[in-house]
Amino acid sequence: MVAECLFWIAAGLLIYIYAGYPLLCWLLGLILRRGFPGVAPAEENLPRVSIVTAAHNEAAHIAATIENKLALDYPADRLEIVIVSDASTDETDAIVGRYAGRGVRLVRQDPRAGKTSGLNLAIPQTTGSIIAFADANSLWAPDALRHLVAPFADDRVGYVTGRMLYRAADGSLTGEGCTAYMRYENRLREWETRIGSIVGVDGGIDAVRRELYVPMRPDQLPDFVLPLTVRGGGKRVVYAPRARLHEEALKTPDDEFSMRVRVTLRAWHALRDKAALLNPLRYGLFAWQLFSHKLLRYLGAFLQIAVFAANLALLTSGPEWMAFFLVQVIFYAAAWFGHLTQGRAHSWPILFPYYICLINTASFVAFILFLRGKKQVVWSPRT
């Protein structure tokens, strides 16, 4: 029966995306044991690092992030801080200018052209052998940079990302969901590193070898496209869990939803641009990882719709189908209740359905926008 086949295939894929794939990564990691590369180099061998931050109207945050980077436990003579102002119209440029005497450089991009263009403009003007990326509101742990550069001691490593730790001080359901989801992602990255390379990185704390930086189109997502380019060139992309970044979680569902749509839309374009990496004959395990971790996950909403529709068509086929349908109704009712009361903290029976539905609905919207040819180049700062 078509409906029954559709139900089991779609349900099986949903289970595989969130549980099966991580489990397989963990098991493969036990076998391959590629581990976390690199040992922190001796003080005299630490590489020169350029930390580049793109900012647009970030007067509220830019001083704090500059002070944070200046206070890092890293030799000052091997650290360069560059702020790219994307045609800021507030006090961002003036604030950055106050730090010129402490070695912080301002690169202004005018007219406004987005983060990726800003990076393309600034990086040729930097001097570090390692280029690190930080967001305008990202606060790194004091020892984060040392841990971020350590894996580069292994010549096979081309790109490193750190560990995002979201803070949800308000206890909102959106904030708690974001925090829990990031913990899940971080654990998955540990397991992916053990089998070779990770698929996704955190743009707020990551780094690349200077010679591997390739200028990108303004519409391309650097956090996604650049690591894929590095991996396509034969270098590893790895996770450094001790390189910690603290960032406030988005508080409202509208903000979180908009962010997820924006990121996923650009990721769809990146997947199209880097479709060759999905060829298992050429890229082996990484092709499977990219397919499972990104492509299938971004299709999660369509799988949810398929499971619900197939189950609805099978309601009269037996009591087991009524039971399956009831489970789904409870799941979506919990998600809707979470949406209505998202300002309150909730336990996992509400948090999990709510956040899964939020990110999958955002992926659904992003896919429709992708099919319509929509692109997003510029961004707005958090308020």
C-alpha positions in Angstrom: 0.0 0.0 0.0 1.4 3.4 -1.1 0.3 5.3 2.1 1.8 2.6 4.4 5.2 2.6 2.5 5.2 6.4 2.5 4.6 6.5 6.3 7.4 4.0 7.2 9.9 5.6 4.8 9.3 9.1 6.0 9.1 8.1 9.7 12.3 6.0 9.4 14.1 9.0 7.8 13.0 11.3 10.6 14.3 8.8 13.2 17.5 8.4 11.2 18.1 12.2 11.0 18.0 12.9 14.7 19.0 9.6 16.2 20.3 7.1 13.6 22.9 9.3 12.0 24.4 10.5 15.4 24.5 6.9 16.6 26.3 5.7 13.4 28.8 8.6 13.8 29.5 7.5 17.4 30.0 3.9 16.3 32.2 4.7 13.4 34.2 7.0 15.7 34.9 4.0 17.9 36.3 2.1 14.9 38.2 4.9 13.0 39.4 6.8 16.1 40.8 9.7 14.1 40.4 11.8 17.2 41.0 15.4 17.9 44.2 16.5 16.1 47.0 18.7 17.2 48.7 19.5 20.4 49.0 23.1 21.7 52.3 24.4 20.3 54.9 25.8 22.6 54.7 29.5 23.3 57.4 30.4 20.9 55.7 28.5 18.1 52.2 30.0 18.4 51.1 31.2 15.0 50.2 34.8 14.2 46.4 35.1 14.2 44.2 37.7 12.6 40.7 37.9 14.2 38.2 39.4 11.8 34.8 40.6 12.8 32.2 42.0 10.4 29.8 44.5 12.0 26.9 46.7 10.9 25.5 49.2 13.4 26.9 47.2 16.4 27.6 50.2 18.7 25.9 48.4 21.5 28.2 45.4 21.4 31.4 46.2 19.5 33.4 47.7 22.5 32.7 44.6 24.6 33.8 42.2 21.9 37.0 44.2 21.2 37.9 44.2 24.9 37.2 40.5 25.0 39.6 39.8 22.2 42.3 42.1 23.6 42.1 40.2 26.9 42.6 36.8 25.3 45.5 34.7 26.8 47.6 35.0 23.6 50.8 36.8 22.9 49.9 40.4 21.8 52.7 40.5 19.2 51.0 37.5 17.4 47.5 38.8 17.5 45.8 41.1 15.1 42.2 42.4 15.5 40.4 43.7 12.5 36.8 45.1 12.5 35.0 45.4 9.1 32.3 48.0 9.3 29.7 47.3 6.7 28.6 50.9 6.0 27.6 51.4 9.7 25.6 54.5 10.3 25.8 54.5 14.1 28.8 55.0 16.4 30.4 51.6 15.5 33.3 53.2 13.5 34.0 55.8 16.2 34.1 53.2 18.9 36.5 51.0 16.9 38.7 54.0 16.2 39.2 54.5 20.0 41.2 51.2 20.0 43.5 52.1 17.2 46.3 52.8 19.7 45.9 49.3 21.0 46.4 47.7 17.5 42.8 47.3 16.5 42.2 48.1 12.8 39.1 49.4 11.2 38.2 48.4 7.6 35.2 50.2 6.2 33.0 48.7 3.5 30.9 51.3 1.7 28.3 50.9 0.3 26.9 48.1 2.4 27.5 44.7 0.8 27.1 42.1 3.6 29.4 40.0 5.7 30.9 37.9 3.0 32.0 40.9 0.9 33.4 42.4 4.1 35.5 39.4 4.7 36.7 39.3 1.1 37.7 43.0 1.5 39.5 42.7 4.8 41.3 39.4 4.7 43.9 40.4 2.0 44.8 43.3 4.4 45.5 41.0 7.3 48.9 39.5 8.3 48.1 36.3 10.2 48.9 32.8 9.0 45.6 31.8 10.7 42.4 33.8 10.0 39.9 33.5 12.9 36.3 34.7 12.7 34.2 36.3 15.5 30.8 37.8 15.6 30.2 41.3 16.9 28.4 40.0 20.0 30.6 36.9 20.6 32.5 36.7 23.9 35.4 34.1 23.8 36.7 32.3 26.9 40.2 33.7 27.8 42.0 30.5 26.5 39.7 30.0 23.5 42.2 31.2 20.9 45.0 28.8 22.1 42.6 25.9 21.8 41.3 27.1 18.5 44.7 27.2 16.9 46.0 24.0 18.5 44.6 21.6 15.8 46.5 23.4 13.1 49.7 21.7 14.4 48.4 18.9 12.2 49.1 19.7 8.6 46.0 17.7 7.6 43.7 20.2 9.3 42.5 23.2 7.3 39.6 24.6 9.3 38.7 24.5 13.0 35.5 25.5 14.8 35.0 26.1 18.5 32.2 25.3 21.0 29.2 27.6 21.0 27.6 27.9 24.5 24.3 29.8 24.4 23.0 31.5 27.5 19.2 31.8 28.0 19.0 33.8 31.2 15.4 34.7 30.7 14.3 31.1 30.7 12.2 31.5 27.5 11.3 28.4 25.6 13.0 29.7 22.5 16.2 30.4 24.4 16.1 27.0 26.2 15.4 25.2 22.9 18.3 26.9 21.2 20.6 26.0 24.1 19.5 22.4 24.1 19.8 22.1 20.3 23.4 23.5 20.4 24.4 21.0 23.0 23.1 18.3 20.7 25.0 19.8 17.7 28.2 20.1 19.8 28.1 16.4 20.8 27.5 15.4 17.1 30.5 17.4 16.1 32.7 15.5 18.6 31.6 12.3 16.9 32.0 13.6 13.4 35.6 14.8 14.2 36.4 11.3 15.3 35.5 10.0 11.8 37.3 12.7 9.9 35.6 16.0 9.4 32.6 17.9 10.7 29.8 19.3 8.4 28.7 22.5 10.1 30.7 25.2 12.0 30.0 28.1 14.3 30.7 31.4 12.5 31.3 33.1 15.9 34.4 31.1 16.7 36.2 29.4 13.8 39.4 29.7 11.9 41.1 28.8 8.6 44.6 28.6 7.3 45.3 31.8 5.4 46.2 30.1 2.2 42.9 28.2 2.2 40.7 31.2 2.3 38.9 31.5 -1.0 36.9 34.7 -1.8 33.2 34.0 -2.0 30.2 35.5 -3.7 28.4 38.1 -1.6 25.3 35.8 -1.3 27.3 32.8 -0.1 27.3 31.8 3.6 30.9 31.9 4.7 30.3 29.6 7.8 29.1 26.9 5.4 30.7 27.5 2.0 34.3 28.0 3.2 34.5 24.8 5.4 33.0 22.8 2.5 35.6 24.4 0.1 38.4 23.4 2.5 37.1 19.9 2.8 36.7 19.6 -0.9 40.4 20.5 -1.2 41.3 17.5 0.9 41.9 19.1 4.3 40.1 18.2 7.5 37.5 20.4 9.2 37.5 19.7 12.9 35.8 20.7 16.2 37.8 22.1 19.1 35.5 21.7 22.2 37.8 23.6 24.5 37.6 26.7 22.4 34.5 28.2 24.0 32.3 31.0 23.0 29.5 32.4 25.1 26.6 34.1 23.3 23.1 35.1 24.4 20.4 33.0 22.8 17.6 34.7 20.9 14.7 35.3 23.1 11.7 35.5 20.9 10.3 32.9 18.4 10.1 35.6 15.7 13.9 36.3 16.0 14.8 32.7 16.1 12.6 31.8 13.2 13.9 34.7 11.1 17.5 33.6 11.9 16.8 30.0 11.0 15.1 31.0 7.7 18.0 33.3 6.8 20.7 30.7 7.6 18.9 27.8 5.9 18.2 29.8 2.8 21.9 30.5 2.4 22.7 26.9 3.2 20.4 25.7 0.4 22.4 27.9 -2.1 25.6 26.6 -0.6 24.5 23.0 -1.1 23.7 23.7 -4.7 27.1 25.3 -5.2 28.9 22.4 -3.5 26.7 19.6 -4.8 29.8 17.7 -6.0 30.6 17.0 -2.3 27.6 14.7 -2.2 29.3 12.3 -4.5 30.3 9.3 -2.3 32.6 7.8 -5.0 34.8 10.9 -4.6 34.3 12.1 -1.1 33.3 8.8 0.7 32.2 9.2 4.3 31.9 13.0 4.0 29.4 12.8 1.2 27.2 10.6 3.5 27.7 13.1 6.4 26.7 16.1 4.3 23.7 14.2 2.9 22.6 13.1 6.4 23.5 16.1 8.6 22.4 18.9 6.2 20.4 17.9 3.2 18.1 15.4 4.9 17.7 17.5 8.0 16.7 20.6 6.0 13.9 18.4 4.5 12.6 17.5 7.9 9.4 19.5 7.5 8.5 17.6 4.3 9.0 14.3 6.1 6.8 15.4 9.0 4.1 16.4 6.5 4.4 13.0 4.7 4.2 11.0 8.0 1.0 13.0 9.0 -0.7 12.8 5.6 0.0 9.0 5.2 -1.1 8.3 8.7 -4.3 10.3 8.1 -5.0 8.1 5.0 -4.5 5.0 7.1 -6.8 5.8 10.0 -9.4 3.2 9.1 -6.8 0.5 8.5 -6.4 -0.7 12.1 -6.1 0.5 15.7 -2.3 0.8 15.4 -2.7 3.6 12.9 -5.1 5.4 15.2 -2.5 5.1 17.9 0.3 6.5 15.7 -2.0 9.4 14.7 -2.8 10.1 18.3 0.9 10.3 19.1 1.4 12.9 16.4 -1.6 14.9 17.5 -0.2 15.1 21.0 3.3 16.0 19.6 1.9 18.9 17.6 -0.5 20.0 20.4 2.6 20.2 22.7 4.4 22.3 20.0 1.4 24.6 19.7 1.1 25.0 23.4 4.8 25.8 23.5 4.3 28.5 20.9 1.4 30.0 22.8 3.3 30.1 26.1 6.9 30.3 24.8 7.8 33.0 27.3 7.7 30.4 30.0 10.2 27.6 30.8 9.0 24.2 30.0 10.2 20.6 30.4 11.3 18.4 27.5 7.8 17.1 26.6 7.0 20.7 25.5 10.5 21.9 24.6 11.4 19.2 22.1 8.3 19.3 19.9 8.2 23.1 20.0 11.8 23.6 18.9 11.8 20.8 16.3 8.7 22.3 14.7 10.1 25.8 14.8 13.4 24.9 13.0 11.7 22.6 10.5 9.0 25.2 9.6 11.9 27.7 9.1 13.6 25.1 6.8 10.4 24.7 4.9 10.0 28.4 4.3 13.7 28.7 3.4 13.3 25.9 0.8 10.3 27.7 -0.8 12.3 30.9 -1.0 15.2 29.0 -2.4 13.0 27.6 -5.2 11.9 31.1 -5.9 15.5 32.2 -6.3 15.5 34.4 -3.2 18.9 35.4 -1.9 20.0 37.2 1.3 23.3 39.2 1.4 23.0 41.7 4.3 22.0 41.2 7.9 20.7 43.2 10.8 22.3 43.2 14.3 20.5 41.8 17.3 18.7 44.3 19.4 
